[in-house]
Amino acid sequence: MQREDIANSLIVSCQPVPGGPMDSALFVTGFAKAALEAGAKALRIESVPYVAAARLAVRVPIIGIVKRDLSDSPVRITPYLADVEALAEAGADIIAFDATDRVRPVPVEELVKAVKARNKLAMADCSCLDDARRALAAGVDFVGTTLSGYVGGPEPEDPDIALIVQMRTLTPYVIAEGRIRSPEQAAAAARAGACAVVVGSAITRTEHVTSWFHQAISDAYAARGAQTVLGPTVLGPTVLGIDIGGTKTMAALVSGGTVIEDMIVPTAREAGPDTWLASLAQSTSAWSGRFHRIGIAVTGLVQDGRWSALNPATLGIPDGYPLVERASAVFGKPVCAFNDAQAAAWGEYKFGAGQGRDIVFLTISTGIGGGIVCNGRLLSGLAGHFGLIRGLSEDTAPLEDSTSGRWIASQALKAGFKADAVDVFGRALKGEAWAGAIVSQSASRVATLCRDIQMMLDPKSIVIGGSIGLAEGYLDRVRAHLGEVPSRLSSDLVAAKLAGHAGVIGAADLAEWAR
C-alpha cells in the first residue's frame, strides 16, 4: 500500500477490553466490518491472532500492534523484532510501535529496519515532538500522537491537538490518536492537520463508553440531591444568573451546573445600567418566585459591589456604579456581582472544560477578558483582565483593541467590506483571502497572549471561550500559531464546554456559595 491510501480518513481501532466479554476474534471482525460499512477507511488492531482474523474478513489497510507488559521496560507497543515479523506475517499493512525515548528492548532504528525488510509501512507512536523527530530520522512513514499524556504524570482528558499542529511542521503524515471521544474532537484533529484520525474506545469499547455515560448520569443525580428519588423533580436551589455583555445580555434560571431556562436580549449600549436592570426585571418577571438569589456577571471591574468600566469602548459604565445595591432594590432579592470573564472561569472550572484543574479562562468576543482559578480559588479584582495588556511597541492601545470582534469588523471595513465579525469568519471559511488574513492576525495575537500566560502562570489548561474564541476554525488557527513553541512550553488549549452559558452558570454558583 501507499501512504496516501489512508489520507483524509477515519481509522477505527478495534481493540476490545482485555478479558472482557467482547475479547474474541468474532467481535473484533464484527467491529471491523461495522466500522467499514459506516465509512472508516482503515483499522488499527492489537494482537497477531486478531490481525490475522481481520485480514481474512476485510481488504482495507490494517495498522497492526502487539501489546506486552515487560518487567524491564515501560514500552508496551510492539517492543520486539519478533512482534514485527509476526504482524507482517498475519497481514498488517502498517506496523506501529512505541517510539518514545525510554528504556527499551530494541532500538527504534532496528524496528524500522525490520518493518521495511517486510515491505510494510512503519508508524511511530509518539509522546512528544522530539519522539517524532527521532522517528522520522529513523525512516518511519507515519508519526502518531498515540502516547501523548501516557508516559508520566496525570492523564489528560482531551486529545493533544497542539502536538498534531507541531508534528505537522515535520511531516504531512501525522496520525491523530489518543483520547478522541467525540466527533467534535475528531474534526478538530483533522483541522489541525492530521492526515488521518484514529478513534478507538468511543466506538469499539462498550465498557468505556457505558462508564462515561454512567458517570455523567450519576454526577447529575448526585447534584440534584436526595429530593429527586421520588416525586417531582427538584434540582435544588435555583439562582437567577445574569450576564451583561457589550452586545447582548443573558438571563437564566440556574441550578448547579444546569440551565433550566434562559433568554437573551440585546444590550442597549446607550441606555445605561439603570435601564438595563429595569428591563431585565421586566423580562424575567414570569420567573418571579422561582429563584432566591441573583448572580450578575458584567464586563469591567467589580469591587465591593460597585461596577466600573476598564475599557469604555466595550461598554460605557459610570465609574463606581452601585450595581449590587441597585439590582437588589430592583429585583427585591440578594445580589452578588462579578466580572463576567471571572464568573465564566469559575463556571468552566466547576462544571465545564477545566473541572478540578488550575486553569486560565480566556474569552474573546466584543472585547477580551479572562479569569484565573488557582488551587480551587477564583482570583478576583484585576486578575485576568488580559485584554487590557499593552504590547511592547509604542502603541498604548490595549490588546483587545487589535484582536477582538470589534477590531475584526473594523479591519473588514478598512479592506472595503461592510461586515461584522460573524460575516468575516464566514468568508474566511469560504476561502476569501482578505477575511482569512484578518482572522489569522487576531489568532496570532491570541497565541502570543497564551504563550505569555503559560510562561507567567503555568496553568494546567487555558480554556478558550467567547463568540470569537469558539468560532469555527479560530482555535485551530491559534494552535497553528503556537506550533513552533517547544512542547514543554506550549499551552494545553481547550474549548470552553459551557459556551455562552459559562458566565451565568459561574455567577449563579458563586452567588449561591456566597450565602
RODO-2510 file (C-alpha; in nm, 4 decimals, decimal comma):
residues 515
     n   res          X          Y          Z
     1     m     0,0000     0,0000     0,0000
     2     q     0,0921     0,3682    -0,0299
     3     r     0,0783     0,6270     0,2472
     4     e    -0,1846     0,8187     0,0528
     5     d    -0,4248     0,5236     0,0801
     6     i    -0,5286     0,6378     0,4271
     7     a    -0,5165     1,0129     0,3657
     8     n    -0,8096     1,2186     0,4952
     9     s    -0,9679     0,9191     0,6633
    10     l    -1,1154     0,7781     0,9798
    11     i    -0,9304     0,4789     1,1229
    12     v    -1,1177     0,2702     1,3772
    13     s    -0,9173     0,0954     1,6465
    14     c    -1,0779    -0,2443     1,7133
    15     q    -0,9250    -0,3322     2,0495
    16     p    -1,1676    -0,4902     2,2964
    17     v    -1,1080    -0,4594     2,6694
    18     p    -0,8649    -0,7437     2,7569
    19     g    -1,0523    -1,0246     2,9258
    20     g    -1,3859    -0,8546     2,8633
    21     p    -1,6942    -1,0156     2,7128
    22     m    -1,6023    -0,8881     2,3643
    23     d    -1,2410    -1,0065     2,3723
    24     s    -1,2679    -1,2546     2,0862
    25     a    -1,1911    -1,2682     1,7143
    26     l    -1,5631    -1,2837     1,6374
    27     f    -1,6248    -0,9438     1,7945
    28     v    -1,3088    -0,7883     1,6509
    29     t    -1,4026    -0,8831     1,2951
    30     g    -1,7594    -0,7683     1,3632
    31     f    -1,6346    -0,4293     1,4846
    32     a    -1,4141    -0,4060     1,1760
    33     k    -1,6925    -0,4783     0,9273
    34     a    -1,9344    -0,2413     1,1013
    35     a    -1,6760     0,0383     1,1030
    36     l    -1,6054    -0,0012     0,7329
    37     e    -1,9738    -0,0007     0,6459
    38     a    -2,0085     0,3300     0,8317
    39     g    -1,7246     0,4990     0,6421
    40     a    -1,3924     0,4074     0,8053
    41     k    -1,1092     0,3527     0,5576
    42     a    -0,8625     0,1611     0,7740
    43     l    -0,8332    -0,0297     1,1019
    44     r    -0,5940    -0,0495     1,3964
    45     i    -0,5880    -0,3944     1,5565
    46     e    -0,3973    -0,5382     1,8501
    47     s    -0,2539    -0,8936     1,8683
    48     v    -0,1335    -1,1239     1,5956
    49     p    -0,4375    -1,3581     1,6051
    50     y    -0,6818    -1,0668     1,5738
    51     v    -0,4849    -0,9106     1,2876
    52     a    -0,4931    -1,2461     1,1068
    53     a    -0,8685    -1,2837     1,1656
    54     a    -0,9390    -0,9311     1,0425
    55     r    -0,7173    -0,9817     0,7376
    56     l    -0,9385    -1,2740     0,6304
    57     a    -1,2528    -1,0627     0,6781
    58     v    -1,1578    -0,7265     0,5203
    59     r    -0,9342    -0,5875     0,2480
    60     v    -0,8642    -0,2358     0,3801
    61     p    -0,5324    -0,1234     0,5334
    62     i    -0,4653    -0,2589     0,8821
    63     i    -0,2344    -0,0999     1,1385
    64     g    -0,1108    -0,3904     1,3492
    65     i     0,0306    -0,3772     1,7001
    66     v     0,1242    -0,6147     1,9800
    67     k     0,0933    -0,5103     2,3437
    68     r     0,3167    -0,6553     2,6131
    69     d     0,3766    -0,5772     2,9802
    70     l     0,7534    -0,6016     3,0317
    71     s     0,9297    -0,6230     3,3659
    72     d     1,2374    -0,4324     3,2490
    73     s     1,0849    -0,1646     3,0226
    74     p     0,7812     0,0659     3,0203
    75     v     0,7485     0,0143     2,6432
    76     r     0,4298    -0,1845     2,5690
    77     i     0,3515    -0,1427     2,1989
    78     t     0,5341    -0,3821     1,9615
    79     p     0,8586    -0,3891     2,1597
    80     y     1,0309    -0,6861     1,9869
    81     l     1,1539    -0,7658     1,6370
    82     a     0,9639    -1,0935     1,6600
    83     d     0,6440    -0,8927     1,7037
    84     v     0,7161    -0,7084     1,3800
    85     e     0,7736    -1,0352     1,1967
    86     a     0,4546    -1,1923     1,3311
    87     l     0,2368    -0,8884     1,2487
    88     a     0,3730    -0,8761     0,8948
    89     e     0,3027    -1,2461     0,8517
    90     a    -0,0518    -1,2010     0,9855
    91     g    -0,1328    -0,9419     0,7208
    92     a    -0,0749    -0,5982     0,8765
    93     d    -0,0041    -0,3262     0,6178
    94     i     0,1305    -0,0750     0,8700
    95     i     0,3175    -0,1820     1,1830
    96     a     0,3064     0,0587     1,4746
    97     f     0,5421     0,0625     1,7716
    98     d     0,6286     0,2743     2,0753
    99     a     0,8841     0,5359     1,9665
   100     t     0,9259     0,7149     2,2997
   101     d     1,2678     0,7913     2,4453
   102     r     1,2576     0,5351     2,7256
   103     v     1,4411     0,2189     2,8233
   104     r     1,3505    -0,0332     2,5569
   105     p     1,4479    -0,3857     2,4470
   106     v     1,5045    -0,2916     2,0822
   107     p     1,6099     0,0491     1,9382
   108     v     1,3582     0,2290     1,7182
   109     e     1,6024     0,2172     1,4262
   110     e     1,6081    -0,1640     1,4310
   111     l     1,2290    -0,1860     1,4464
   112     v     1,2041     0,0413     1,1409
   113     k     1,4550    -0,1732     0,9508
   114     a     1,2567    -0,4864     1,0338
   115     v     0,9325    -0,3305     0,9113
   116     k     1,0939    -0,2130     0,5882
   117     a     1,2512    -0,5543     0,5310
   118     r     0,8982    -0,6973     0,5121
   119     n     0,7868    -0,4243     0,2684
   120     k     0,5472    -0,2768     0,5239
   121     l     0,4941     0,0820     0,6356
   122     a     0,6108     0,1955     0,9801
   123     m     0,4145     0,4086     1,2266
   124     a     0,5794     0,5625     1,5325
   125     d     0,3571     0,6032     1,8382
   126     c     0,4986     0,9195     1,9943
   127     s     0,4537     1,1181     2,3148
   128     c     0,6108     1,4478     2,2077
   129     l     0,7658     1,6366     1,9184
   130     d     1,1163     1,5102     1,9932
   131     d     0,9931     1,1492     1,9638
   132     a     0,8566     1,2329     1,6196
   133     r     1,1818     1,3955     1,5077
   134     r     1,3858     1,0905     1,6073
   135     a     1,1406     0,8501     1,4473
   136     l     1,1343     1,0386     1,1181
   137     a     1,5137     1,0436     1,1169
   138     a     1,5000     0,6649     1,1569
   139     g     1,2789     0,6378     0,8482
   140     v     0,9213     0,5863     0,9710
   141     d     0,6353     0,6594     0,7329
   142     f     0,3855     0,7981     0,9857
   143     v     0,4069     0,9618     1,3260
   144     g     0,1183     0,9425     1,5693
   145     t     0,0174     1,1286     1,8853
   146     t    -0,0779     0,7952     2,0430
   147     l     0,1321     0,8158     2,3584
   148     s     0,0959     1,1862     2,4416
   149     g    -0,0025     1,2028     2,8074
   150     y     0,0795     0,8379     2,8766
   151     v     0,4487     0,8499     2,9719
   152     g     0,4231     1,0069     3,3171
   153     g     0,2052     1,2371     3,5241
   154     p    -0,1748     1,2569     3,5317
   155     e    -0,3536     1,1505     3,2159
   156     p    -0,5123     1,4481     3,0327
   157     e    -0,8807     1,4410     2,9448
   158     d    -0,8615     1,5817     2,5921
   159     p    -0,6640     1,4910     2,2788
   160     d    -0,3324     1,6681     2,2218
   161     i    -0,4316     1,8932     1,9322
   162     a    -0,1285     2,1147     1,9851
   163     l     0,1045     1,8186     1,9245
   164     i    -0,0722     1,7465     1,5942
   165     v    -0,0016     2,1038     1,4852
   166     q     0,3624     2,0740     1,5907
   167     m     0,4156     1,7379     1,4173
   168     r     0,2587     1,8775     1,1008
   169     t     0,5588     2,1097     1,0709
   170     l     0,7779     1,7985     1,0353
   171     t     0,5682     1,5811     0,8033
   172     p     0,2255     1,5728     0,6398
   173     y     0,1857     1,2103     0,7541
   174     v     0,0597     1,2724     1,1063
   175     i    -0,1962     1,0303     1,2507
   176     a    -0,4035     1,1691     1,5376
   177     e    -0,4722     0,9169     1,8123
   178     g    -0,5443     0,9240     2,1822
   179     r    -0,8479     1,0394     2,3859
   180     i    -1,0542     1,1311     2,0794
   181     r    -1,4011     1,0652     2,2181
   182     s    -1,6379     1,2827     2,0181
   183     p    -1,6972     1,3826     1,6546
   184     e    -1,6059     1,7399     1,7503
   185     q    -1,2654     1,6306     1,8798
   186     a    -1,2061     1,4179     1,5691
   187     a    -1,2905     1,7146     1,3465
   188     a    -1,0556     1,9374     1,5469
   189     a    -0,7751     1,6855     1,4926
   190     a    -0,8417     1,6842     1,1188
   191     r    -0,8468     2,0646     1,1033
   192     a    -0,5183     2,0740     1,2963
   193     g    -0,3507     1,8932     1,0071
   194     a    -0,3731     1,5200     1,0782
   195     c    -0,3732     1,3102     0,7615
   196     a    -0,5906     1,0504     0,9385
   197     v    -0,7694     1,0235     1,2723
   198     v    -0,7856     0,7094     1,4874
   199     v    -1,0871     0,6599     1,7154
   200     g    -1,0975     0,3567     1,9425
   201     s    -1,2720     0,3393     2,2791
   202     a    -1,5508     0,5760     2,1784
   203     i    -1,6536     0,3320     1,9034
   204     t    -1,5469    -0,0205     1,9974
   205     r    -1,5126    -0,0360     2,3761
   206     t    -1,8661    -0,0621     2,5042
   207     e    -1,7408    -0,0828     2,8632
   208     h    -1,5651     0,2531     2,8365
   209     v    -1,8490     0,4355     2,6632
   210     t    -2,1018     0,2978     2,9088
   211     s    -1,8849     0,4076     3,2018
   212     w    -1,8708     0,7640     3,0622
   213     f    -2,2486     0,7827     3,0419
   214     h    -2,2863     0,6145     3,3802
   215     q    -2,0505     0,8637     3,5467
   216     a    -2,2204     1,1640     3,3852
   217     i    -2,5655     1,0472     3,4895
   218     s    -2,4502     0,9566     3,8405
   219     d    -2,2949     1,3010     3,8840
   220     a    -2,6142     1,4641     3,7616
   221     y    -2,8305     1,2681     4,0040
   222     a    -2,5892     1,3406     4,2879
   223     a    -2,6073     1,7133     4,2081
   224     r    -2,9856     1,7015     4,2139
   225     g    -2,9835     1,5573     4,5643
   226     a    -3,1938     1,3112     4,7581
   227     q    -3,5165     1,5012     4,6922
   228     t    -3,5289     1,3597     4,3398
   229     v    -3,5565     0,9919     4,4333
   230     l    -3,9348     1,0017     4,4424
   231     g    -4,1946     1,2603     4,3495
   232     p    -4,1492     1,5752     4,1387
   233     t    -3,8025     1,6578     4,0111
   234     v    -3,6269     1,9138     4,2287
   235     l    -3,2891     2,0298     4,1009
   236     g    -3,2000     2,2064     4,4229
   237     p    -3,1579     2,5801     4,4944
   238     t    -3,2252     2,7897     4,1866
   239     v    -3,0396     3,1145     4,1219
   240     l    -3,1061     3,3807     3,8592
   241     g    -2,7836     3,4224     3,6621
   242     i    -2,7376     3,7383     3,4557
   243     d    -2,4527     3,8130     3,2140
   244     i    -2,4406     4,1714     3,0806
   245     g    -2,2086     4,1918     2,7814
   246     g    -2,1112     4,4525     2,5268
   247     t    -2,3624     4,3395     2,2642
   248     k    -2,6104     4,1101     2,4415
   249     t    -2,7422     4,0252     2,7853
   250     m    -2,8377     3,6757     2,9022
   251     a    -3,0614     3,5842     3,1947
   252     a    -3,1049     3,2235     3,3063
   253     l    -3,2508     3,0139     3,5850
   254     v    -2,9579     2,8028     3,7049
   255     s    -2,9348     2,5108     3,9450
   256     g    -2,5816     2,3814     3,9983
   257     g    -2,4384     2,3480     3,6505
   258     t    -2,7792     2,3137     3,4833
   259     v    -2,9519     2,5931     3,2920
   260     i    -3,3245     2,5384     3,3357
   261     e    -3,4428     2,8266     3,1172
   262     d    -3,2721     3,1228     2,9561
   263     m    -3,3332     3,4302     2,7467
   264     i    -3,1106     3,6669     2,5501
   265     v    -3,1817     4,0346     2,4805
   266     p    -2,9664     4,2958     2,3050
   267     t    -2,7705     4,5288     2,5317
   268     a    -2,8961     4,8826     2,4660
   269     r    -2,5471     5,0299     2,4954
   270     e    -2,6547     5,3941     2,5247
   271     a    -2,9322     5,3348     2,7798
   272     g    -2,7171     5,2849     3,0903
   273     p    -2,7232     5,0365     3,3785
   274     d    -3,0385     5,1653     3,5499
   275     t    -3,2353     5,0990     3,2335
   276     w    -3,0686     4,7613     3,1800
   277     l    -3,1660     4,6410     3,5275
   278     a    -3,5247     4,7652     3,4956
   279     s    -3,5569     4,5966     3,1564
   280     l    -3,4158     4,2704     3,2920
   281     a    -3,6558     4,2732     3,5865
   282     q    -3,9457     4,3142     3,3466
   283     s    -3,8175     4,0468     3,1058
   284     t    -3,7745     3,7918     3,3861
   285     s    -4,0962     3,8751     3,5722
   286     a    -4,2501     3,5433     3,4631
   287     w    -3,9779     3,3680     3,6677
   288     s    -4,0719     3,5502     3,9876
   289     g    -4,0796     3,3110     4,2813
   290     r    -3,8594     3,0535     4,1064
   291     f    -3,5236     3,1836     4,2349
   292     h    -3,3975     3,3013     4,5727
   293     r    -3,0729     3,4802     4,4832
   294     i    -2,9158     3,6579     4,1867
   295     g    -2,5623     3,6383     4,0492
   296     i    -2,4692     3,9070     3,7965
   297     a    -2,1670     3,8857     3,5656
   298     v    -2,0595     4,2099     3,3966
   299     t    -1,7796     4,3305     3,1735
   300     g    -1,5343     4,5563     3,3563
   301     l    -1,4207     4,5806     3,7174
   302     v    -1,6372     4,4875     4,0174
   303     q    -1,5140     4,5872     4,3629
   304     d    -1,7264     4,5875     4,6784
   305     g    -2,0416     4,5658     4,4697
   306     r    -1,9514     4,8680     4,2571
   307     w    -1,9079     4,8445     3,8815
   308     s    -1,6574     5,0420     3,6716
   309     a    -1,5504     5,0321     3,3083
   310     l    -1,1906     4,9409     3,2345
   311     n    -1,2307     4,9863     2,8590
   312     p    -1,5276     5,2169     2,7854
   313     a    -1,5124     5,1073     2,4208
   314     t    -1,6532     4,7700     2,5302
   315     l    -1,9334     4,9141     2,7442
   316     g    -1,9569     5,2612     2,8970
   317     i    -2,0487     5,2478     3,2676
   318     p    -2,0482     5,5326     3,5208
   319     d    -1,7426     5,4902     3,7429
   320     g    -1,8263     5,3138     4,0685
   321     y    -2,1873     5,2364     3,9745
   322     p    -2,3548     5,0703     4,2807
   323     l    -2,4570     4,7565     4,0940
   324     v    -2,5355     4,5282     4,3883
   325     e    -2,7354     4,7958     4,5701
   326     r    -2,9407     4,8971     4,2639
   327     a    -3,0019     4,5401     4,1477
   328     s    -3,1124     4,4320     4,4957
   329     a    -3,3615     4,7186     4,5018
   330     v    -3,4965     4,6396     4,1543
   331     f    -3,5319     4,2625     4,1995
   332     g    -3,6018     4,2509     4,5728
   333     k    -3,3565     3,9611     4,6189
   334     p    -2,9987     3,9248     4,7473
   335     v    -2,7499     4,0017     4,4702
   336     c    -2,3815     3,9238     4,4166
   337     a    -2,1832     4,0702     4,1250
   338     f    -1,8693     3,9514     3,9495
   339     n    -1,6592     4,0264     3,6454
   340     d    -1,8058     3,8289     3,3542
   341     a    -1,4863     3,6505     3,2488
   342     q    -1,4019     3,5621     3,6091
   343     a    -1,7526     3,4204     3,6544
   344     a    -1,7145     3,2222     3,3313
   345     a    -1,3759     3,0936     3,4512
   346     w    -1,5408     2,9644     3,7666
   347     g    -1,8206     2,8039     3,5645
   348     e    -1,5723     2,6218     3,3418
   349     y    -1,3627     2,5185     3,6431
   350     k    -1,6628     2,3864     3,8371
   351     f    -1,8761     2,2379     3,5605
   352     g    -1,7001     2,2653     3,2231
   353     a    -1,3691     2,2101     3,0445
   354     g    -1,1427     2,2729     3,3426
   355     q    -1,3036     2,0635     3,6135
   356     g    -1,0705     2,0276     3,9119
   357     r    -0,7628     2,1787     3,7441
   358     d    -0,5780     2,5077     3,7690
   359     i    -0,6980     2,6998     3,4656
   360     v    -0,6864     3,0323     3,2932
   361     f    -1,0071     3,1160     3,1105
   362     l    -0,9783     3,3459     2,8121
   363     t    -1,2889     3,4873     2,6463
   364     i    -1,2565     3,6518     2,3055
   365     s    -1,5695     3,8327     2,1972
   366     t    -1,6650     4,2029     2,1692
   367     g    -1,3674     4,2515     2,3983
   368     i    -1,1161     4,0186     2,5625
   369     g    -1,1377     3,9099     2,9240
   370     g    -1,0140     3,6322     3,1430
   371     g    -1,0229     3,4627     3,4773
   372     i    -0,7784     3,2598     3,6846
   373     v    -0,8604     2,9665     3,9111
   374     c    -0,5622     2,8511     4,1184
   375     n    -0,5732     2,5838     4,3886
   376     g    -0,9518     2,5857     4,3722
   377     r    -0,9771     2,9606     4,4302
   378     l    -1,1022     3,2232     4,1835
   379     l    -0,8762     3,5285     4,1725
   380     s    -1,0861     3,8448     4,1724
   381     g    -1,0175     4,2161     4,1274
   382     l    -0,7981     4,2961     3,8271
   383     a    -0,6742     3,9377     3,7859
   384     g    -0,7437     3,8061     3,4360
   385     h    -0,8068     4,1312     3,2506
   386     f    -0,5776     4,0163     2,9715
   387     g    -0,7491     4,2250     2,7060
   388     l    -0,6127     4,5410     2,8664
   389     i    -0,2491     4,4307     2,8440
   390     r    -0,0331     4,6643     2,6344
   391     g     0,2244     4,5337     2,3914
   392     l     0,5951     4,6144     2,3810
   393     s     0,5508     4,8604     2,0937
   394     e     0,4870     5,2319     2,1400
   395     d     0,1179     5,1744     2,0694
   396     t    -0,0608     5,2273     2,4009
   397     a    -0,3907     5,0703     2,2913
   398     p    -0,4949     4,7590     2,4837
   399     l    -0,4635     4,4173     2,3216
   400     e    -0,8383     4,3754     2,2766
   401     d    -0,8454     4,6835     2,0509
   402     s    -0,6316     4,4947     1,7968
   403     t    -0,7713     4,1448     1,8403
   404     s    -1,1392     4,1306     1,9419
   405     g    -1,4615     4,1164     1,7446
   406     r    -1,4773     4,4954     1,7215
   407     w    -1,1293     4,5019     1,5697
   408     i    -1,2156     4,2262     1,3203
   409     a    -1,5171     4,4263     1,1966
   410     s    -1,3092     4,7468     1,1735
   411     q    -1,0415     4,5696     0,9671
   412     a    -1,3072     4,4397     0,7292
   413     l    -1,4284     4,7953     0,6776
   414     k    -1,0734     4,9101     0,6072
   415     a    -1,0479     4,6336     0,3478
   416     g    -1,3604     4,7695     0,1792
   417     f    -1,6142     4,5246     0,3191
   418     k    -1,9048     4,6191     0,5440
   419     a    -1,9103     4,3040     0,7566
   420     d    -1,9315     4,2190     1,1236
   421     a    -1,7102     3,9565     1,2872
   422     v    -1,9576     3,6760     1,2093
   423     d    -1,9533     3,7680     0,8394
   424     v    -1,5737     3,7832     0,8358
   425     f    -1,5473     3,4316     0,9813
   426     g    -1,7982     3,3026     0,7284
   427     r    -1,5979     3,4466     0,4414
   428     a    -1,2728     3,3149     0,5854
   429     l    -1,4204     2,9637     0,5937
   430     k    -1,5191     3,0072     0,2284
   431     g    -1,1561     3,0788     0,1447
   432     e    -1,1665     3,4563     0,0921
   433     a    -0,8072     3,5620     0,1486
   434     w    -0,8741     3,9065     0,2966
   435     a    -1,1029     3,7580     0,5643
   436     g    -0,8636     3,4739     0,6415
   437     a    -0,5801     3,7235     0,6891
   438     i    -0,7802     3,9246     0,9428
   439     v    -0,8832     3,6169     1,1414
   440     s    -0,5279     3,4804     1,1305
   441     q    -0,3844     3,8078     1,2615
   442     s    -0,6263     3,8040     1,5540
   443     a    -0,5444     3,4388     1,6251
   444     s    -0,1710     3,5153     1,6121
   445     r    -0,2047     3,7795     1,8823
   446     v    -0,4111     3,5472     2,0993
   447     a    -0,1462     3,2759     2,0520
   448     t     0,1195     3,5174     2,1769
   449     l    -0,1000     3,6002     2,4757
   450     c    -0,1460     3,2286     2,5519
   451     r     0,2267     3,1700     2,5347
   452     d     0,2887     3,4571     2,7776
   453     i     0,0147     3,3343     3,0128
   454     q     0,1709     2,9879     3,0143
   455     m     0,5124     3,1289     3,0973
   456     m     0,3770     3,3522     3,3758
   457     l     0,1134     3,1312     3,5393
   458     d     0,1757     2,7765     3,4082
   459     p    -0,1898     2,6671     3,4226
   460     k    -0,2852     2,3064     3,3502
   461     s    -0,5136     2,4320     3,0726
   462     i    -0,6097     2,7544     2,9014
   463     v    -0,9822     2,7377     2,8304
   464     i    -1,0919     2,9460     2,5318
   465     g    -1,4453     3,0851     2,5160
   466     g    -1,6419     3,3755     2,3726
   467     s    -1,8145     3,4150     2,0382
   468     i    -1,4830     3,4746     1,8585
   469     g    -1,2841     3,2186     2,0554
   470     l    -1,5394     2,9467     1,9822
   471     a    -1,5994     3,0453     1,6186
   472     e    -1,5346     2,7593     1,3772
   473     g    -1,1661     2,7243     1,2969
   474     y    -1,0426     3,0021     1,5282
   475     l    -0,8932     2,7828     1,7999
   476     d    -0,7208     2,5722     1,5349
   477     r    -0,5582     2,8898     1,3980
   478     v    -0,4390     2,9827     1,7467
   479     r    -0,2900     2,6343     1,7892
   480     a    -0,1224     2,6604     1,4500
   481     h     0,0471     2,9855     1,5523
   482     l     0,1737     2,8085     1,8637
   483     g     0,3166     2,5262     1,6535
   484     e     0,6750     2,6495     1,6746
   485     v     0,6744     2,6666     2,0553
   486     p     0,8638     2,3734     2,2175
   487     s     0,6201     2,1156     2,3530
   488     r     0,7384     2,1614     2,7114
   489     l     0,6451     2,5324     2,6886
   490     s     0,3231     2,5024     2,4894
   491     s    -0,0240     2,5539     2,6301
   492     d    -0,2981     2,2952     2,6616
   493     l    -0,5692     2,4917     2,4798
   494     v    -0,9208     2,3572     2,5200
   495     a    -1,2542     2,4901     2,4017
   496     a    -1,4992     2,6038     2,6661
   497     k    -1,7685     2,3404     2,7209
   498     l    -2,0338     2,5682     2,8674
   499     a    -2,0156     2,8001     2,5656
   500     g    -2,2388     3,1050     2,6111
   501     h    -2,3731     2,9803     2,9458
   502     a    -2,0385     2,9887     3,1309
   503     g    -2,0960     3,3371     3,2717
   504     v    -2,4477     3,2810     3,4072
   505     i    -2,3585     2,9375     3,5470
   506     g    -2,0444     3,0690     3,7166
   507     a    -2,2164     3,3795     3,8560
   508     a    -2,5087     3,1739     3,9861
   509     d    -2,2798     2,9223     4,1574
   510     l    -2,0636     3,1951     4,3127
   511     a    -2,3772     3,3727     4,4369
   512     e    -2,5106     3,0509     4,5892
   513     w    -2,1873     2,9795     4,7745
   514     a    -2,1581     3,3407     4,8898
   515     r    -2,4575     3,2959     5,1231
***
